[in-house]
Amino acid sequence: MKLAIPVFRDRVSPRFDFSPEIWIVEVEKGEVIGKERIPTQNLSLLQRLEQVTANGVEKVICGGIDGFCVNQLGGRGIEVVQDVIGEAEVVLTDFLKGRLRPGFRCERKRRRRCRGKEAAWRNEG
């Protein structure tokens, strides 16, 4: 599976359409087997969407994203996990552990690194 995480510095970018780069992360059997940073600051919105599609991404984990982008990605078979805030590496780790949900805030400083509107994941393992 390939994931795309729009990033700003070391954090999930607050907006998909304004992120200066996107991480393309390849995951196999719950482990990261490849990670590439793609600069996107000079790309138009349509070029960003095409970049995600061209890299074979199946899921986008992001902060804010507009309905147009969600529809465009969904129409291409790409799932969007949105409203995620935090350090990109922590978000990725929590995704790999099955703890990431839309609306979660993920930080290294917290004992339970991800928290959100619903805490149902705490009972999952």
N, CA, C and O atoms as CSV, one atom per row, in Angstrom:
chain,resi,resn,atom,element,x,y,z
A,1,MET,N,N,0.849,-1.177,0.000
A,1,MET,CA,C,0.000,0.000,0.000
A,1,MET,C,C,0.892,1.236,0.000
A,1,MET,O,O,1.954,1.263,0.621
A,2,LYS,N,N,0.432,2.242,-0.705
A,2,LYS,CA,C,1.133,3.523,-0.694
A,2,LYS,C,C,0.241,4.581,-0.065
A,2,LYS,O,O,-0.952,4.671,-0.354
A,3,LEU,N,N,0.855,5.382,0.806
A,3,LEU,CA,C,0.185,6.495,1.476
A,3,LEU,C,C,0.801,7.797,0.994
A,3,LEU,O,O,1.963,7.833,0.589
A,4,ALA,N,N,0.025,8.852,1.040
A,4,ALA,CA,C,0.547,10.198,0.806
A,4,ALA,C,C,0.225,11.030,2.038
A,4,ALA,O,O,-0.910,11.041,2.515
A,5,ILE,N,N,1.238,11.730,2.549
A,5,ILE,CA,C,1.057,12.630,3.681
A,5,ILE,C,C,1.610,13.996,3.283
A,5,ILE,O,O,2.827,14.164,3.200
A,6,PRO,N,N,0.739,14.970,3.037
A,6,PRO,CA,C,1.225,16.323,2.769
A,6,PRO,C,C,1.865,16.879,4.051
A,6,PRO,O,O,1.263,16.822,5.123
A,7,VAL,N,N,3.077,17.411,3.935
A,7,VAL,CA,C,3.787,17.862,5.129
A,7,VAL,C,C,4.268,19.305,4.994
A,7,VAL,O,O,4.519,19.815,3.903
A,8,PHE,N,N,4.383,19.930,6.163
A,8,PHE,CA,C,4.995,21.243,6.308
A,8,PHE,C,C,6.022,21.087,7.416
A,8,PHE,O,O,5.667,20.863,8.573
A,9,ARG,N,N,7.284,21.205,7.064
A,9,ARG,CA,C,8.388,20.905,7.975
A,9,ARG,C,C,8.250,19.461,8.433
A,9,ARG,O,O,8.296,18.564,7.591
A,10,ASP,N,N,8.085,19.193,9.709
A,10,ASP,CA,C,7.968,17.806,10.176
A,10,ASP,C,C,6.548,17.450,10.600
A,10,ASP,O,O,6.333,16.438,11.268
A,11,ARG,N,N,5.579,18.278,10.213
A,11,ARG,CA,C,4.186,18.083,10.636
A,11,ARG,C,C,3.264,17.843,9.441
A,11,ARG,O,O,3.576,18.220,8.311
A,12,VAL,N,N,2.142,17.219,9.710
A,12,VAL,CA,C,1.108,17.106,8.686
A,12,VAL,C,C,0.693,18.523,8.321
A,12,VAL,O,O,0.383,19.331,9.196
A,13,SER,N,N,0.688,18.817,7.047
A,13,SER,CA,C,0.351,20.170,6.602
A,13,SER,C,C,-1.096,20.503,6.962
A,13,SER,O,O,-1.978,19.655,6.829
A,14,PRO,N,N,-1.345,21.729,7.416
A,14,PRO,CA,C,-2.712,22.114,7.748
A,14,PRO,C,C,-3.658,22.097,6.544
A,14,PRO,O,O,-4.872,21.975,6.709
A,15,ARG,N,N,-3.100,22.220,5.329
A,15,ARG,CA,C,-3.923,22.205,4.116
A,15,ARG,C,C,-3.251,21.355,3.043
A,15,ARG,O,O,-2.070,21.538,2.748
A,16,PHE,N,N,-3.997,20.439,2.470
A,16,PHE,CA,C,-3.505,19.599,1.377
A,16,PHE,C,C,-3.010,20.459,0.226
A,16,PHE,O,O,-1.935,20.213,-0.322
A,17,ASP,N,N,-3.792,21.468,-0.142
A,17,ASP,CA,C,-3.508,22.243,-1.341
A,17,ASP,C,C,-2.392,23.279,-1.195
A,17,ASP,O,O,-2.031,23.926,-2.178
A,18,PHE,N,N,-1.839,23.450,0.007
A,18,PHE,CA,C,-0.742,24.400,0.191
A,18,PHE,C,C,0.519,23.778,0.775
A,18,PHE,O,O,1.448,24.503,1.131
A,19,SER,N,N,0.574,22.472,0.882
A,19,SER,CA,C,1.749,21.829,1.481
A,19,SER,C,C,2.962,21.997,0.562
A,19,SER,O,O,2.836,21.890,-0.658
A,20,PRO,N,N,4.134,22.259,1.146
A,20,PRO,CA,C,5.320,22.425,0.321
A,20,PRO,C,C,5.896,21.098,-0.186
A,20,PRO,O,O,6.695,21.080,-1.122
A,21,GLU,N,N,5.484,19.990,0.436
A,21,GLU,CA,C,5.931,18.686,-0.041
A,21,GLU,C,C,4.947,17.606,0.401
A,21,GLU,O,O,4.158,17.793,1.327
A,22,ILE,N,N,5.019,16.495,-0.278
A,22,ILE,CA,C,4.204,15.334,0.065
A,22,ILE,C,C,5.135,14.157,0.269
A,22,ILE,O,O,6.027,13.907,-0.541
A,23,TRP,N,N,4.919,13.430,1.371
A,23,TRP,CA,C,5.630,12.172,1.575
A,23,TRP,C,C,4.834,11.077,0.899
A,23,TRP,O,O,3.626,10.962,1.106
A,24,ILE,N,N,5.495,10.284,0.102
A,24,ILE,CA,C,4.900,9.065,-0.440
A,24,ILE,C,C,5.546,7.925,0.345
A,24,ILE,O,O,6.758,7.719,0.284
A,25,VAL,N,N,4.722,7.196,1.073
A,25,VAL,CA,C,5.215,6.151,1.961
A,25,VAL,C,C,4.677,4.807,1.477
A,25,VAL,O,O,3.470,4.637,1.308
A,26,GLU,N,N,5.576,3.862,1.259
A,26,GLU,CA,C,5.161,2.522,0.861
A,26,GLU,C,C,5.206,1.612,2.084
A,26,GLU,O,O,6.211,1.539,2.791
A,27,VAL,N,N,4.094,0.921,2.315
A,27,VAL,CA,C,3.936,0.069,3.487
A,27,VAL,C,C,3.634,-1.349,3.020
A,27,VAL,O,O,2.802,-1.573,2.141
A,28,GLU,N,N,4.333,-2.297,3.633
A,28,GLU,CA,C,4.078,-3.703,3.352
A,28,GLU,C,C,4.088,-4.470,4.665
A,28,GLU,O,O,5.046,-4.383,5.433
A,29,LYS,N,N,3.037,-5.209,4.917
A,29,LYS,CA,C,2.893,-5.998,6.144
A,29,LYS,C,C,3.114,-5.158,7.399
A,29,LYS,O,O,3.757,-5.601,8.350
A,30,GLY,N,N,2.570,-3.939,7.387
A,30,GLY,CA,C,2.639,-3.068,8.545
A,30,GLY,C,C,3.980,-2.392,8.770
A,30,GLY,O,O,4.191,-1.770,9.812
A,31,GLU,N,N,4.886,-2.501,7.815
A,31,GLU,CA,C,6.214,-1.891,7.938
A,31,GLU,C,C,6.472,-0.943,6.759
A,31,GLU,O,O,6.072,-1.216,5.628
A,32,VAL,N,N,7.143,0.163,7.045
A,32,VAL,CA,C,7.532,1.099,5.992
A,32,VAL,C,C,8.694,0.490,5.222
A,32,VAL,O,O,9.726,0.150,5.801
A,33,ILE,N,N,8.518,0.358,3.920
A,33,ILE,CA,C,9.609,-0.186,3.099
A,33,ILE,C,C,10.190,0.864,2.156
A,33,ILE,O,O,11.191,0.617,1.483
A,34,GLY,N,N,9.562,2.029,2.111
A,34,GLY,CA,C,10.087,3.113,1.289
A,34,GLY,C,C,9.397,4.422,1.607
A,34,GLY,O,O,8.214,4.455,1.947
A,35,LYS,N,N,10.153,5.497,1.491
A,35,LYS,CA,C,9.597,6.821,1.737
A,35,LYS,C,C,10.299,7.807,0.803
A,35,LYS,O,O,11.525,7.828,0.700
A,36,GLU,N,N,9.495,8.616,0.131
A,36,GLU,CA,C,10.030,9.601,-0.796
A,36,GLU,C,C,9.366,10.943,-0.524
A,36,GLU,O,O,8.165,11.003,-0.263
A,37,ARG,N,N,10.140,12.014,-0.583
A,37,ARG,CA,C,9.611,13.366,-0.427
A,37,ARG,C,C,9.512,13.996,-1.809
A,37,ARG,O,O,10.480,14.026,-2.569
A,38,ILE,N,N,8.324,14.498,-2.116
A,38,ILE,CA,C,8.105,15.123,-3.415
A,38,ILE,C,C,7.774,16.596,-3.184
A,38,ILE,O,O,6.780,16.903,-2.525
A,39,PRO,N,N,8.586,17.512,-3.713
A,39,PRO,CA,C,8.275,18.935,-3.563
A,39,PRO,C,C,7.014,19.282,-4.343
A,39,PRO,O,O,6.841,18.857,-5.485
A,40,THR,N,N,6.135,20.060,-3.713
A,40,THR,CA,C,4.862,20.405,-4.354
A,40,THR,C,C,4.550,21.897,-4.305
A,40,THR,O,O,3.490,22.315,-4.773
A,41,GLN,N,N,5.447,22.709,-3.747
A,41,GLN,CA,C,5.123,24.124,-3.569
A,41,GLN,C,C,4.848,24.843,-4.875
A,41,GLN,O,O,4.126,25.840,-4.874
A,42,ASN,N,N,5.394,24.379,-5.989
A,42,ASN,CA,C,5.172,25.056,-7.264
A,42,ASN,C,C,4.127,24.364,-8.139
A,42,ASN,O,O,3.975,24.706,-9.312
A,43,LEU,N,N,3.411,23.397,-7.576
A,43,LEU,CA,C,2.413,22.670,-8.345
A,43,LEU,C,C,1.020,23.259,-8.148
A,43,LEU,O,O,0.678,23.722,-7.060
A,44,SER,N,N,0.237,23.236,-9.195
A,44,SER,CA,C,-1.162,23.640,-9.078
A,44,SER,C,C,-1.927,22.536,-8.350
A,44,SER,O,O,-1.395,21.448,-8.126
A,45,LEU,N,N,-3.142,22.813,-7.993
A,45,LEU,CA,C,-3.964,21.822,-7.307
A,45,LEU,C,C,-4.136,20.570,-8.164
A,45,LEU,O,O,-4.011,19.452,-7.663
A,46,LEU,N,N,-4.419,20.750,-9.431
A,46,LEU,CA,C,-4.587,19.595,-10.318
A,46,LEU,C,C,-3.296,18.804,-10.470
A,46,LEU,O,O,-3.328,17.577,-10.566
A,47,GLN,N,N,-2.167,19.493,-10.492
A,47,GLN,CA,C,-0.877,18.801,-10.571
A,47,GLN,C,C,-0.595,18.015,-9.288
A,47,GLN,O,O,-0.017,16.930,-9.346
A,48,ARG,N,N,-0.993,18.547,-8.139
A,48,ARG,CA,C,-0.836,17.822,-6.870
A,48,ARG,C,C,-1.654,16.535,-6.898
A,48,ARG,O,O,-1.168,15.466,-6.528
A,49,LEU,N,N,-2.908,16.657,-7.343
A,49,LEU,CA,C,-3.773,15.483,-7.432
A,49,LEU,C,C,-3.178,14.447,-8.389
A,49,LEU,O,O,-3.206,13.247,-8.113
A,50,GLU,N,N,-2.644,14.919,-9.508
A,50,GLU,CA,C,-2.032,14.008,-10.475
A,50,GLU,C,C,-0.778,13.347,-9.900
A,50,GLU,O,O,-0.522,12.169,-10.149
A,51,GLN,N,N,-0.004,14.104,-9.135
A,51,GLN,CA,C,1.205,13.555,-8.510
A,51,GLN,C,C,0.850,12.397,-7.572
A,51,GLN,O,O,1.518,11.363,-7.563
A,52,VAL,N,N,-0.207,12.586,-6.787
A,52,VAL,CA,C,-0.663,11.539,-5.866
A,52,VAL,C,C,-1.101,10.302,-6.661
A,52,VAL,O,O,-0.723,9.175,-6.340
A,53,THR,N,N,-1.899,10.536,-7.697
A,53,THR,CA,C,-2.396,9.430,-8.517
A,53,THR,C,C,-1.255,8.711,-9.232
A,53,THR,O,O,-1.203,7.482,-9.240
A,54,ALA,N,N,-0.349,9.469,-9.829
A,54,ALA,CA,C,0.756,8.889,-10.597
A,54,ALA,C,C,1.678,8.030,-9.733
A,54,ALA,O,O,2.342,7.128,-10.245
A,55,ASN,N,N,1.724,8.301,-8.442
A,55,ASN,CA,C,2.576,7.527,-7.540
A,55,ASN,C,C,1.872,6.290,-6.978
A,55,ASN,O,O,2.436,5.590,-6.136
A,56,GLY,N,N,0.662,6.018,-7.428
A,56,GLY,CA,C,-0.032,4.810,-7.010
A,56,GLY,C,C,-0.542,4.836,-5.578
A,56,GLY,O,O,-0.685,3.792,-4.941
A,57,VAL,N,N,-0.815,6.031,-5.077
A,57,VAL,CA,C,-1.272,6.187,-3.691
A,57,VAL,C,C,-2.683,5.633,-3.541
A,57,VAL,O,O,-3.544,5.838,-4.397
A,58,GLU,N,N,-2.905,4.915,-2.417
A,58,GLU,CA,C,-4.219,4.358,-2.114
A,58,GLU,C,C,-4.913,5.106,-0.980
A,58,GLU,O,O,-6.131,5.010,-0.823
A,59,LYS,N,N,-4.131,5.859,-0.182
A,59,LYS,CA,C,-4.705,6.565,0.956
A,59,LYS,C,C,-3.925,7.846,1.188
A,59,LYS,O,O,-2.696,7.859,1.127
A,60,VAL,N,N,-4.660,8.938,1.459
A,60,VAL,CA,C,-4.060,10.224,1.797
A,60,VAL,C,C,-4.415,10.520,3.247
A,60,VAL,O,O,-5.582,10.459,3.634
A,61,ILE,N,N,-3.407,10.839,4.040
A,61,ILE,CA,C,-3.604,11.262,5.427
A,61,ILE,C,C,-3.237,12.734,5.463
A,61,ILE,O,O,-2.106,13.109,5.152
A,62,CYS,N,N,-4.211,13.577,5.850
A,62,CYS,CA,C,-3.950,15.007,5.748
A,62,CYS,C,C,-4.681,15.797,6.820
A,62,CYS,O,O,-5.516,15.265,7.552
A,63,GLY,N,N,-4.350,17.071,6.893
A,63,GLY,CA,C,-5.059,18.008,7.756
A,63,GLY,C,C,-6.309,18.456,7.024
A,63,GLY,O,O,-7.192,17.646,6.743
A,64,GLY,N,N,-6.386,19.740,6.715
A,64,GLY,CA,C,-7.538,20.266,6.000
A,64,GLY,C,C,-7.481,19.936,4.522
A,64,GLY,O,O,-6.414,19.920,3.908
A,65,ILE,N,N,-8.648,19.674,3.969
A,65,ILE,CA,C,-8.753,19.393,2.538
A,65,ILE,C,C,-10.162,19.785,2.103
A,65,ILE,O,O,-11.128,19.543,2.827
A,66,ASP,N,N,-10.278,20.385,0.933
A,66,ASP,CA,C,-11.609,20.818,0.496
A,66,ASP,C,C,-12.371,19.679,-0.172
A,66,ASP,O,O,-11.803,18.649,-0.536
A,67,GLY,N,N,-13.670,19.895,-0.319
A,67,GLY,CA,C,-14.545,18.883,-0.899
A,67,GLY,C,C,-14.180,18.505,-2.318
A,67,GLY,O,O,-14.320,17.345,-2.707
A,68,PHE,N,N,-13.710,19.478,-3.103
A,68,PHE,CA,C,-13.291,19.194,-4.477
A,68,PHE,C,C,-12.191,18.144,-4.486
A,68,PHE,O,O,-12.255,17.176,-5.243
A,69,CYS,N,N,-11.176,18.338,-3.639
A,69,CYS,CA,C,-10.056,17.390,-3.595
A,69,CYS,C,C,-10.501,16.019,-3.095
A,69,CYS,O,O,-10.093,14.993,-3.639
A,70,VAL,N,N,-11.332,16.002,-2.066
A,70,VAL,CA,C,-11.837,14.725,-1.544
A,70,VAL,C,C,-12.583,13.984,-2.650
A,70,VAL,O,O,-12.403,12.777,-2.815
A,71,ASN,N,N,-13.420,14.695,-3.409
A,71,ASN,CA,C,-14.165,14.074,-4.499
A,71,ASN,C,C,-13.245,13.598,-5.613
A,71,ASN,O,O,-13.429,12.507,-6.152
A,72,GLN,N,N,-12.260,14.409,-5.957
A,72,GLN,CA,C,-11.317,14.022,-7.008
A,72,GLN,C,C,-10.518,12.786,-6.602
A,72,GLN,O,O,-10.345,11.860,-7.394
A,73,LEU,N,N,-10.035,12.781,-5.367
A,73,LEU,CA,C,-9.262,11.627,-4.895
A,73,LEU,C,C,-10.154,10.389,-4.798
A,73,LEU,O,O,-9.759,9.302,-5.218
A,74,GLY,N,N,-11.353,10.556,-4.246
A,74,GLY,CA,C,-12.280,9.435,-4.126
A,74,GLY,C,C,-12.645,8.853,-5.477
A,74,GLY,O,O,-12.770,7.637,-5.622
A,75,GLY,N,N,-12.816,9.720,-6.467
A,75,GLY,CA,C,-13.112,9.273,-7.819
A,75,GLY,C,C,-11.978,8.500,-8.452
A,75,GLY,O,O,-12.179,7.779,-9.429
A,76,ARG,N,N,-10.797,8.645,-7.903
A,76,ARG,CA,C,-9.617,7.918,-8.386
A,76,ARG,C,C,-9.334,6.692,-7.510
A,76,ARG,O,O,-8.309,6.027,-7.661
A,77,GLY,N,N,-10.257,6.412,-6.599
A,77,GLY,CA,C,-10.103,5.235,-5.734
A,77,GLY,C,C,-9.177,5.453,-4.559
A,77,GLY,O,O,-8.682,4.487,-3.977
A,78,ILE,N,N,-8.931,6.705,-4.196
A,78,ILE,CA,C,-8.012,7.029,-3.105
A,78,ILE,C,C,-8.819,7.455,-1.886
A,78,ILE,O,O,-9.616,8.390,-1.956
A,79,GLU,N,N,-8.608,6.762,-0.767
A,79,GLU,CA,C,-9.288,7.084,0.485
A,79,GLU,C,C,-8.585,8.260,1.159
A,79,GLU,O,O,-7.361,8.377,1.096
A,80,VAL,N,N,-9.363,9.128,1.803
A,80,VAL,CA,C,-8.809,10.285,2.494
A,80,VAL,C,C,-9.123,10.195,3.980
A,80,VAL,O,O,-10.282,10.049,4.370
A,81,VAL,N,N,-8.081,10.283,4.812
A,81,VAL,CA,C,-8.229,10.393,6.268
A,81,VAL,C,C,-7.861,11.834,6.575
A,81,VAL,O,O,-6.692,12.210,6.493
A,82,GLN,N,N,-8.857,12.645,6.927
A,82,GLN,CA,C,-8.627,14.088,7.040
A,82,GLN,C,C,-8.759,14.600,8.468
A,82,GLN,O,O,-9.139,13.869,9.383
A,83,ASP,N,N,-8.437,15.865,8.627
A,83,ASP,CA,C,-8.488,16.558,9.918
A,83,ASP,C,C,-7.525,15.959,10.928
A,83,ASP,O,O,-7.806,15.938,12.126
A,84,VAL,N,N,-6.387,15.471,10.444
A,84,VAL,CA,C,-5.352,14.909,11.307
A,84,VAL,C,C,-4.317,15.996,11.549
A,84,VAL,O,O,-3.862,16.650,10.612
A,85,ILE,N,N,-3.950,16.184,12.808
A,85,ILE,CA,C,-2.991,17.210,13.202
A,85,ILE,C,C,-1.836,16.535,13.933
A,85,ILE,O,O,-2.053,15.632,14.742
A,86,GLY,N,N,-0.616,16.968,13.652
A,86,GLY,CA,C,0.505,16.474,14.439
A,86,GLY,C,C,1.759,16.243,13.637
A,86,GLY,O,O,1.842,16.563,12.452
A,87,GLU,N,N,2.734,15.675,14.323
A,87,GLU,CA,C,4.020,15.364,13.719
A,87,GLU,C,C,3.833,14.205,12.743
A,87,GLU,O,O,3.232,13.187,13.086
A,88,ALA,N,N,4.348,14.366,11.535
A,88,ALA,CA,C,4.118,13.387,10.474
A,88,ALA,C,C,4.603,11.990,10.850
A,88,ALA,O,O,3.918,11.008,10.564
A,89,GLU,N,N,5.756,11.882,11.476
A,89,GLU,CA,C,6.278,10.560,11.857
A,89,GLU,C,C,5.379,9.894,12.891
A,89,GLU,O,O,5.164,8.684,12.834
A,90,VAL,N,N,4.853,10.669,13.834
A,90,VAL,CA,C,3.955,10.127,14.856
A,90,VAL,C,C,2.649,9.681,14.208
A,90,VAL,O,O,2.122,8.615,14.529
A,91,VAL,N,N,2.133,10.494,13.303
A,91,VAL,CA,C,0.915,10.141,12.582
A,91,VAL,C,C,1.124,8.832,11.817
A,91,VAL,O,O,0.268,7.947,11.855
A,92,LEU,N,N,2.238,8.709,11.136
A,92,LEU,CA,C,2.534,7.493,10.384
A,92,LEU,C,C,2.610,6.284,11.314
A,92,LEU,O,O,2.035,5.235,11.024
A,93,THR,N,N,3.315,6.433,12.422
A,93,THR,CA,C,3.433,5.334,13.390
A,93,THR,C,C,2.067,4.916,13.910
A,93,THR,O,O,1.769,3.725,13.997
A,94,ASP,N,N,1.250,5.877,14.250
A,94,ASP,CA,C,-0.079,5.550,14.768
A,94,ASP,C,C,-0.977,4.953,13.691
A,94,ASP,O,O,-1.831,4.121,13.999
A,95,PHE,N,N,-0.806,5.353,12.454
A,95,PHE,CA,C,-1.539,4.718,11.362
A,95,PHE,C,C,-1.126,3.249,11.256
A,95,PHE,O,O,-1.980,2.370,11.142
A,96,LEU,N,N,0.160,2.988,11.294
A,96,LEU,CA,C,0.664,1.613,11.180
A,96,LEU,C,C,0.163,0.727,12.314
A,96,LEU,O,O,-0.017,-0.479,12.141
A,97,LYS,N,N,-0.059,1.333,13.467
A,97,LYS,CA,C,-0.566,0.581,14.626
A,97,LYS,C,C,-2.092,0.488,14.631
A,97,LYS,O,O,-2.671,-0.105,15.541
A,98,GLY,N,N,-2.741,1.065,13.631
A,98,GLY,CA,C,-4.187,0.996,13.525
A,98,GLY,C,C,-4.932,1.935,14.458
A,98,GLY,O,O,-6.108,1.721,14.751
A,99,ARG,N,N,-4.256,2.967,14.922
A,99,ARG,CA,C,-4.865,3.872,15.898
A,99,ARG,C,C,-5.300,5.209,15.322
A,99,ARG,O,O,-5.864,6.026,16.050
A,100,LEU,N,N,-5.067,5.455,14.074
A,100,LEU,CA,C,-5.357,6.765,13.491
A,100,LEU,C,C,-6.784,6.833,12.974
A,100,LEU,O,O,-7.260,5.919,12.299
A,101,ARG,N,N,-7.457,7.922,13.297
A,101,ARG,CA,C,-8.820,8.182,12.835
A,101,ARG,C,C,-8.918,9.643,12.382
A,101,ARG,O,O,-8.122,10.476,12.815
A,102,PRO,N,N,-9.887,9.959,11.517
A,102,PRO,CA,C,-10.082,11.363,11.150
A,102,PRO,C,C,-10.335,12.219,12.395
A,102,PRO,O,O,-11.047,11.805,13.310
A,103,GLY,N,N,-9.751,13.398,12.414
A,103,GLY,CA,C,-9.947,14.319,13.531
A,103,GLY,C,C,-8.979,14.104,14.679
A,103,GLY,O,O,-9.137,14.729,15.728
A,104,PHE,N,N,-7.981,13.245,14.521
A,104,PHE,CA,C,-7.044,12.972,15.614
A,104,PHE,C,C,-5.912,13.987,15.651
A,104,PHE,O,O,-5.482,14.515,14.625
A,105,ARG,N,N,-5.445,14.242,16.867
A,105,ARG,CA,C,-4.276,15.086,17.116
A,105,ARG,C,C,-3.186,14.156,17.626
A,105,ARG,O,O,-3.368,13.486,18.643
A,106,CYS,N,N,-2.058,14.110,16.932
A,106,CYS,CA,C,-0.987,13.162,17.255
A,106,CYS,C,C,0.295,13.917,17.592
A,106,CYS,O,O,0.827,14.652,16.759
A,107,GLU,N,N,0.778,13.736,18.791
A,107,GLU,CA,C,1.983,14.432,19.257
A,107,GLU,C,C,2.872,13.472,20.035
A,107,GLU,O,O,2.371,12.535,20.657
A,108,ARG,N,N,4.164,13.688,20.010
A,108,ARG,CA,C,5.108,12.872,20.778
A,108,ARG,C,C,4.968,13.096,22.278
A,108,ARG,O,O,5.240,12.188,23.063
A,109,LYS,N,N,4.553,14.277,22.684
A,109,LYS,CA,C,4.539,14.653,24.096
A,109,LYS,C,C,3.453,13.938,24.892
A,109,LYS,O,O,3.532,13.866,26.119
A,110,ARG,N,N,2.468,13.423,24.227
A,110,ARG,CA,C,1.335,12.821,24.922
A,110,ARG,C,C,1.606,11.353,25.248
A,110,ARG,O,O,2.219,10.626,24.465
A,111,ARG,N,N,1.138,10.941,26.412
A,111,ARG,CA,C,1.270,9.544,26.794
A,111,ARG,C,C,0.523,8.667,25.789
A,111,ARG,O,O,1.079,7.700,25.268
A,112,ARG,N,N,-0.707,9.000,25.527
A,112,ARG,CA,C,-1.461,8.356,24.454
A,112,ARG,C,C,-1.325,9.304,23.279
A,112,ARG,O,O,-1.941,10.370,23.256
A,113,ARG,N,N,-0.531,8.920,22.318
A,113,ARG,CA,C,-0.092,9.851,21.299
A,113,ARG,C,C,-1.189,10.406,20.420
A,113,ARG,O,O,-1.106,11.559,19.996
A,114,CYS,N,N,-2.209,9.630,20.134
A,114,CYS,CA,C,-3.293,10.154,19.311
A,114,CYS,C,C,-4.559,10.243,20.135
A,114,CYS,O,O,-4.893,9.337,20.899
A,115,ARG,N,N,-5.247,11.344,19.968
A,115,ARG,CA,C,-6.540,11.472,20.621
A,115,ARG,C,C,-7.438,12.260,19.693
A,115,ARG,O,O,-6.978,13.036,18.856
A,116,GLY,N,N,-8.703,12.046,19.859
A,116,GLY,CA,C,-9.637,12.734,18.991
A,116,GLY,C,C,-11.013,12.776,19.602
A,116,GLY,O,O,-11.190,12.582,20.805
A,117,LYS,N,N,-11.977,13.032,18.756
A,117,LYS,CA,C,-13.350,13.151,19.208
A,117,LYS,C,C,-13.861,11.844,19.796
A,117,LYS,O,O,-14.640,11.842,20.749
A,118,GLU,N,N,-13.419,10.743,19.221
A,118,GLU,CA,C,-13.824,9.442,19.732
A,118,GLU,C,C,-12.573,8.712,20.184
A,118,GLU,O,O,-11.543,8.766,19.513
A,119,ALA,N,N,-12.655,8.042,21.299
A,119,ALA,CA,C,-11.498,7.328,21.837
A,119,ALA,C,C,-11.688,5.817,21.733
A,119,ALA,O,O,-11.090,5.072,22.509
A,120,ALA,N,N,-12.503,5.353,20.798
A,120,ALA,CA,C,-12.791,3.933,20.671
A,120,ALA,C,C,-11.547,3.109,20.390
A,120,ALA,O,O,-11.486,1.941,20.776
A,121,TRP,N,N,-10.552,3.689,19.727
A,121,TRP,CA,C,-9.351,2.930,19.393
A,121,TRP,C,C,-8.609,2.464,20.629
A,121,TRP,O,O,-7.861,1.489,20.559
A,122,ARG,N,N,-8.792,3.130,21.759
A,122,ARG,CA,C,-8.084,2.743,22.978
A,122,ARG,C,C,-8.463,1.342,23.409
A,122,ARG,O,O,-7.695,0.672,24.098
A,123,ASN,N,N,-9.635,0.898,23.011
A,123,ASN,CA,C,-10.087,-0.438,23.385
A,123,ASN,C,C,-9.717,-1.501,22.347
A,123,ASN,O,O,-10.027,-2.678,22.530
A,124,GLU,N,N,-9.062,-1.096,21.270
A,124,GLU,CA,C,-8.742,-2.023,20.201
A,124,GLU,C,C,-7.446,-2.784,20.433
A,124,GLU,O,O,-7.157,-3.720,19.687
A,125,GLY,N,N,-6.693,-2.441,21.386
A,125,GLY,CA,C,-5.476,-3.205,21.567
A,125,GLY,C,C,-4.496,-2.443,22.266
A,125,GLY,O,O,-3.394,-2.932,22.512
